[in-house]
Amino acid sequence: MKFCNPQRWPHRFLCLTRAQREVKHEDLTLAAFVAGYAQILLSNDLSSLERTAHQRHLVALMYFTQQYEWSAVLNFHGAVLLEIERGVIKWGESFLHLESRTLYGNPLQETSSASSSRTPVLFCRDYQREQCVHSKDYYGFIRGERKWLKHIVRLPGTRLRKRKSHRKNSSDCPLGTKDSPVSSNP
């Protein structure tokens, strides 16, 4: 396949001081990626529009590293470059369709219990109602903001969130309606 718009890949712009080894795109660390990308931004032959688009893209990538696994962010960048090389998209256009294919479903896993205690647990209301179309936790929108929603049980009227992956009315739910008091009107 012939590419109509070859792109600059960060791993090709690294100044390697050690044994001049070839570094693959998928093996880049965050630091090596930024070093290579910075070299691209220093290129004299970038137009001002292309340089601005690259800078905005790098900023977006760095924000993504705060939400998603590094490997997913790296895959997203690779997908962007391939689509531009193929002539499907151009710098400055939306890459949202590639975000959904490469980033979503790869959230950054929290490693510290202190940080997770400060982060509110957001539950999927549709999961509670057995109407969710997603098979696992996912990014959804709450009041116009994209948030990570979990498939967990929540007691109505409380702040208690039980970290169990089952629906409220399922047989394995300790908080299910089978044990709840039922009001009966004679």
BALOBA-1460 file (C-alpha; in Angstrom, 3 decimals):
// residues 186
<rec num="1" residu="m" x="0.000" y="0.000" z="0.000"/>
<rec num="2" residu="k" x="1.374" y="3.387" z="-0.967"/>
<rec num="3" residu="f" x="0.980" y="6.185" z="1.541"/>
<rec num="4" residu="c" x="0.169" y="9.585" z="0.068"/>
<rec num="5" residu="n" x="1.303" y="11.635" z="3.074"/>
<rec num="6" residu="p" x="4.266" y="10.141" z="5.003"/>
<rec num="7" residu="q" x="4.449" y="11.311" z="8.626"/>
<rec num="8" residu="r" x="7.209" y="11.850" z="11.146"/>
<rec num="9" residu="w" x="7.161" y="9.188" z="13.842"/>
<rec num="10" residu="p" x="8.746" y="10.128" z="17.216"/>
<rec num="11" residu="h" x="10.869" y="6.979" z="17.467"/>
<rec num="12" residu="r" x="12.625" y="7.933" z="14.211"/>
<rec num="13" residu="f" x="13.716" y="11.293" z="15.672"/>
<rec num="14" residu="l" x="15.356" y="10.031" z="18.846"/>
<rec num="15" residu="c" x="19.018" y="10.855" z="19.339"/>
<rec num="16" residu="l" x="20.319" y="7.586" z="20.702"/>
<rec num="17" residu="t" x="23.558" y="7.913" z="22.629"/>
<rec num="18" residu="r" x="23.969" y="4.212" z="23.235"/>
<rec num="19" residu="a" x="24.543" y="1.490" z="20.658"/>
<rec num="20" residu="q" x="22.518" y="3.128" z="17.821"/>
<rec num="21" residu="r" x="19.802" y="0.537" z="18.197"/>
<rec num="22" residu="e" x="16.498" y="0.753" z="16.379"/>
<rec num="23" residu="v" x="13.614" y="1.650" z="18.704"/>
<rec num="24" residu="k" x="10.122" y="0.520" z="17.739"/>
<rec num="25" residu="h" x="7.115" y="2.809" z="18.119"/>
<rec num="26" residu="e" x="5.307" y="0.377" z="20.439"/>
<rec num="27" residu="d" x="8.347" y="0.219" z="22.759"/>
<rec num="28" residu="l" x="8.563" y="3.972" z="23.411"/>
<rec num="29" residu="t" x="8.395" y="5.128" z="26.998"/>
<rec num="30" residu="l" x="6.595" y="8.384" z="27.711"/>
<rec num="31" residu="a" x="9.912" y="10.220" z="28.136"/>
<rec num="32" residu="a" x="11.358" y="8.854" z="24.879"/>
<rec num="33" residu="f" x="8.137" y="9.658" z="23.036"/>
<rec num="34" residu="v" x="8.176" y="13.297" z="24.198"/>
<rec num="35" residu="a" x="11.881" y="13.606" z="23.338"/>
<rec num="36" residu="g" x="11.242" y="12.341" z="19.805"/>
<rec num="37" residu="y" x="8.124" y="14.465" z="19.394"/>
<rec num="38" residu="a" x="9.993" y="17.565" z="20.593"/>
<rec num="39" residu="q" x="12.611" y="16.911" z="17.901"/>
<rec num="40" residu="i" x="9.795" y="16.843" z="15.330"/>
<rec num="41" residu="l" x="8.457" y="20.164" z="16.619"/>
<rec num="42" residu="l" x="11.940" y="21.679" z="16.210"/>
<rec num="43" residu="s" x="11.998" y="20.782" z="12.505"/>
<rec num="44" residu="n" x="12.373" y="23.858" z="10.299"/>
<rec num="45" residu="d" x="10.271" y="22.469" z="7.469"/>
<rec num="46" residu="l" x="6.959" y="22.293" z="9.387"/>
<rec num="47" residu="s" x="4.431" y="24.909" z="8.319"/>
<rec num="48" residu="s" x="3.071" y="27.086" z="11.125"/>
<rec num="49" residu="l" x="-0.377" y="25.441" z="10.777"/>
<rec num="50" residu="e" x="1.106" y="21.957" z="10.950"/>
<rec num="51" residu="r" x="3.338" y="22.906" z="13.912"/>
<rec num="52" residu="t" x="0.312" y="24.279" z="15.799"/>
<rec num="53" residu="a" x="-1.692" y="21.116" z="15.058"/>
<rec num="54" residu="h" x="1.215" y="18.959" z="16.274"/>
<rec num="55" residu="q" x="1.545" y="21.025" z="19.460"/>
<rec num="56" residu="r" x="-2.176" y="20.734" z="20.205"/>
<rec num="57" residu="h" x="-2.034" y="17.017" z="19.536"/>
<rec num="58" residu="l" x="0.916" y="16.586" z="21.917"/>
<rec num="59" residu="v" x="-0.945" y="18.511" z="24.634"/>
<rec num="60" residu="a" x="-3.998" y="16.266" z="24.114"/>
<rec num="61" residu="l" x="-1.791" y="13.173" z="24.311"/>
<rec num="62" residu="m" x="-0.280" y="14.325" z="27.606"/>
<rec num="63" residu="y" x="-3.753" y="14.869" z="29.066"/>
<rec num="64" residu="f" x="-4.740" y="11.393" z="27.846"/>
<rec num="65" residu="t" x="-1.797" y="9.917" z="29.772"/>
<rec num="66" residu="q" x="-3.548" y="11.084" z="32.940"/>
<rec num="67" residu="q" x="-6.668" y="9.075" z="32.062"/>
<rec num="68" residu="y" x="-5.540" y="6.098" z="30.000"/>
<rec num="69" residu="e" x="-2.818" y="3.462" z="29.978"/>
<rec num="70" residu="w" x="0.314" y="4.650" z="28.150"/>
<rec num="71" residu="s" x="0.120" y="1.787" z="25.641"/>
<rec num="72" residu="a" x="-3.397" y="2.915" z="24.623"/>
<rec num="73" residu="v" x="-2.252" y="6.537" z="24.202"/>
<rec num="74" residu="l" x="0.668" y="5.347" z="22.092"/>
<rec num="75" residu="n" x="-1.701" y="3.215" z="19.971"/>
<rec num="76" residu="f" x="-3.979" y="6.231" z="19.519"/>
<rec num="77" residu="h" x="-1.071" y="8.360" z="18.264"/>
<rec num="78" residu="g" x="0.006" y="5.584" z="15.898"/>
<rec num="79" residu="a" x="-3.545" y="5.310" z="14.548"/>
<rec num="80" residu="v" x="-3.627" y="9.086" z="13.957"/>
<rec num="81" residu="l" x="-0.356" y="8.976" z="12.016"/>
<rec num="82" residu="l" x="-1.481" y="6.003" z="9.920"/>
<rec num="83" residu="e" x="-4.807" y="7.651" z="9.028"/>
<rec num="84" residu="i" x="-2.981" y="10.840" z="8.006"/>
<rec num="85" residu="e" x="-0.463" y="8.829" z="5.969"/>
<rec num="86" residu="r" x="-3.335" y="7.097" z="4.173"/>
<rec num="87" residu="g" x="-4.948" y="10.451" z="3.394"/>
<rec num="88" residu="v" x="-8.103" y="9.682" z="5.383"/>
<rec num="89" residu="i" x="-7.690" y="12.647" z="7.765"/>
<rec num="90" residu="k" x="-5.460" y="15.720" z="8.035"/>
<rec num="91" residu="w" x="-3.728" y="17.534" z="10.875"/>
<rec num="92" residu="g" x="-6.196" y="19.809" z="12.628"/>
<rec num="93" residu="e" x="-9.220" y="17.587" z="11.962"/>
<rec num="94" residu="s" x="-11.074" y="15.612" z="14.619"/>
<rec num="95" residu="f" x="-9.510" y="12.365" z="15.812"/>
<rec num="96" residu="l" x="-12.523" y="11.442" z="17.980"/>
<rec num="97" residu="h" x="-13.321" y="8.292" z="15.984"/>
<rec num="98" residu="l" x="-9.797" y="7.036" z="16.683"/>
<rec num="99" residu="e" x="-10.087" y="7.897" z="20.392"/>
<rec num="100" residu="s" x="-13.107" y="5.636" z="20.725"/>
<rec num="101" residu="r" x="-11.293" y="2.749" z="19.011"/>
<rec num="102" residu="t" x="-7.996" y="2.975" z="20.875"/>
<rec num="103" residu="l" x="-8.439" y="4.727" z="24.225"/>
<rec num="104" residu="y" x="-11.855" y="3.884" z="25.639"/>
<rec num="105" residu="g" x="-11.794" y="0.716" z="27.688"/>
<rec num="106" residu="n" x="-8.159" y="1.274" z="28.714"/>
<rec num="107" residu="p" x="-8.475" y="3.551" z="31.737"/>
<rec num="108" residu="l" x="-5.467" y="4.262" z="33.865"/>
<rec num="109" residu="q" x="-5.571" y="1.894" z="36.836"/>
<rec num="110" residu="e" x="-5.143" y="3.613" z="40.186"/>
<rec num="111" residu="t" x="-2.355" y="2.142" z="42.268"/>
<rec num="112" residu="s" x="-2.766" y="4.020" z="45.532"/>
<rec num="113" residu="s" x="-5.625" y="3.485" z="47.966"/>
<rec num="114" residu="a" x="-5.241" y="7.109" z="49.108"/>
<rec num="115" residu="s" x="-5.916" y="8.427" z="45.620"/>
<rec num="116" residu="s" x="-8.900" y="6.126" z="45.124"/>
<rec num="117" residu="s" x="-10.474" y="7.270" z="48.393"/>
<rec num="118" residu="r" x="-10.481" y="10.875" z="47.111"/>
<rec num="119" residu="t" x="-11.989" y="9.889" z="43.769"/>
<rec num="120" residu="p" x="-15.769" y="9.497" z="43.858"/>
<rec num="121" residu="v" x="-17.156" y="6.217" z="42.579"/>
<rec num="122" residu="l" x="-19.683" y="6.895" z="39.839"/>
<rec num="123" residu="f" x="-22.190" y="4.193" z="39.022"/>
<rec num="124" residu="c" x="-24.082" y="3.458" z="35.828"/>
<rec num="125" residu="r" x="-27.789" y="4.133" z="36.337"/>
<rec num="126" residu="d" x="-28.732" y="2.071" z="33.284"/>
<rec num="127" residu="y" x="-26.879" y="-0.905" z="34.766"/>
<rec num="128" residu="q" x="-29.017" y="-0.568" z="37.888"/>
<rec num="129" residu="r" x="-32.145" y="-0.707" z="35.721"/>
<rec num="130" residu="e" x="-30.785" y="-3.640" z="33.677"/>
<rec num="131" residu="q" x="-30.784" y="-1.413" z="30.566"/>
<rec num="132" residu="c" x="-27.064" y="-0.790" z="30.029"/>
<rec num="133" residu="v" x="-25.720" y="-1.758" z="26.618"/>
<rec num="134" residu="h" x="-22.107" y="-1.958" z="27.870"/>
<rec num="135" residu="s" x="-20.714" y="-5.270" z="29.108"/>
<rec num="136" residu="k" x="-18.223" y="-3.659" z="31.530"/>
<rec num="137" residu="d" x="-17.326" y="-0.315" z="33.120"/>
<rec num="138" residu="y" x="-17.084" y="2.472" z="30.529"/>
<rec num="139" residu="y" x="-16.820" y="6.201" z="29.874"/>
<rec num="140" residu="g" x="-20.188" y="7.937" z="29.832"/>
<rec num="141" residu="f" x="-21.509" y="11.443" z="30.245"/>
<rec num="142" residu="i" x="-22.815" y="13.004" z="33.451"/>
<rec num="143" residu="r" x="-24.002" y="16.609" z="33.189"/>
<rec num="144" residu="g" x="-22.147" y="16.987" z="29.910"/>
<rec num="145" residu="e" x="-18.801" y="15.746" z="31.283"/>
<rec num="146" residu="r" x="-17.175" y="12.446" z="30.332"/>
<rec num="147" residu="k" x="-16.775" y="10.264" z="33.438"/>
<rec num="148" residu="w" x="-15.719" y="6.679" z="34.177"/>
<rec num="149" residu="l" x="-18.906" y="4.793" z="35.144"/>
<rec num="150" residu="k" x="-18.800" y="1.532" z="37.055"/>
<rec num="151" residu="h" x="-21.201" y="-1.372" z="37.049"/>
<rec num="152" residu="i" x="-21.798" y="-1.469" z="40.801"/>
<rec num="153" residu="v" x="-24.788" y="-1.673" z="43.144"/>
<rec num="154" residu="r" x="-26.044" y="1.420" z="44.903"/>
<rec num="155" residu="l" x="-28.761" y="1.518" z="47.552"/>
<rec num="156" residu="p" x="-31.345" y="4.151" z="46.630"/>
<rec num="157" residu="g" x="-31.245" y="7.202" z="48.891"/>
<rec num="158" residu="t" x="-27.793" y="6.455" z="50.285"/>
<rec num="159" residu="r" x="-24.218" y="7.265" z="49.465"/>
<rec num="160" residu="l" x="-23.216" y="3.636" z="50.048"/>
<rec num="161" residu="r" x="-21.736" y="2.072" z="46.978"/>
<rec num="162" residu="k" x="-21.077" y="-1.613" z="47.166"/>
<rec num="163" residu="r" x="-18.212" y="-2.622" z="44.866"/>
<rec num="164" residu="k" x="-19.839" y="-5.733" z="43.465"/>
<rec num="165" residu="s" x="-20.360" y="-6.360" z="39.787"/>
<rec num="166" residu="h" x="-23.970" y="-7.451" z="39.711"/>
<rec num="167" residu="r" x="-27.385" y="-5.887" z="39.297"/>
<rec num="168" residu="k" x="-29.481" y="-4.772" z="42.252"/>
<rec num="169" residu="n" x="-32.170" y="-7.414" z="41.742"/>
<rec num="170" residu="s" x="-29.859" y="-10.343" z="40.933"/>
<rec num="171" residu="s" x="-29.836" y="-13.424" z="43.140"/>
<rec num="172" residu="d" x="-26.226" y="-12.839" z="44.235"/>
<rec num="173" residu="c" x="-26.836" y="-9.271" z="45.440"/>
<rec num="174" residu="p" x="-26.712" y="-8.941" z="49.225"/>
<rec num="175" residu="l" x="-28.674" y="-5.696" z="48.921"/>
<rec num="176" residu="g" x="-31.326" y="-7.040" z="46.520"/>
<rec num="177" residu="t" x="-35.071" y="-6.667" z="46.917"/>
<rec num="178" residu="k" x="-35.592" y="-10.247" z="48.086"/>
<rec num="179" residu="d" x="-34.499" y="-9.213" z="51.616"/>
<rec num="180" residu="s" x="-35.991" y="-5.748" z="51.497"/>
<rec num="181" residu="p" x="-39.174" y="-5.020" z="53.379"/>
<rec num="182" residu="v" x="-42.160" y="-4.999" z="51.059"/>
<rec num="183" residu="s" x="-44.999" y="-2.672" z="51.885"/>
<rec num="184" residu="s" x="-48.391" y="-4.257" z="51.451"/>
<rec num="185" residu="n" x="-51.631" y="-2.371" z="51.466"/>
<rec num="186" residu="p" x="-54.623" y="-4.532" z="52.425"/>
